[in-house]
Amino acid sequence: MLFLCSGSAASLLHATSSPPRSRAVGMSATKATGLSFLSPDAVERAKAGNPIEKVKLAKDGTTAFTSVYEYAAAIRAGSLTWEEVEKADLDTRLKWVGLLHRGKRTPGRFMMRLRTPNG
């Protein structure tokens, strides 16, 4: 439920908003990650699995969006070049957010996939 409000109506929004997910399902106050939902048996199978599963275990996929901003800031600042970005990030994790590295045709360039409504 979304309310647009100002002034004293803001307290109504706070009172009617749903509790955070961590409290709603009885989870601890720490932030849940992708691995926290897997059983230990599933994690062990992924460790012995294909290379993509190992990449998923190495860095949590829920950080992919923030990684894009971190890489962009570091590249703009000159402290990082696109060649220094981890291969797993270029080839796998950035795909999850719609950035495809065009390493074979145009190295250093990316293609962005966009979804447009009614388009």
Buried (B, 14 or more C-beta within 10 A) or exposed (E): EEEEEEEEEEEEEEEEEEEEEEEEEEBEEEEEEEBEEBEEEEEEEBEEEEEEBEBBBEBBBBEBEEBBEEBEEBBEEEEBEBEEBBEBBBBBBBBBBBBBBEBEEEEEEBEEEEEEEEE
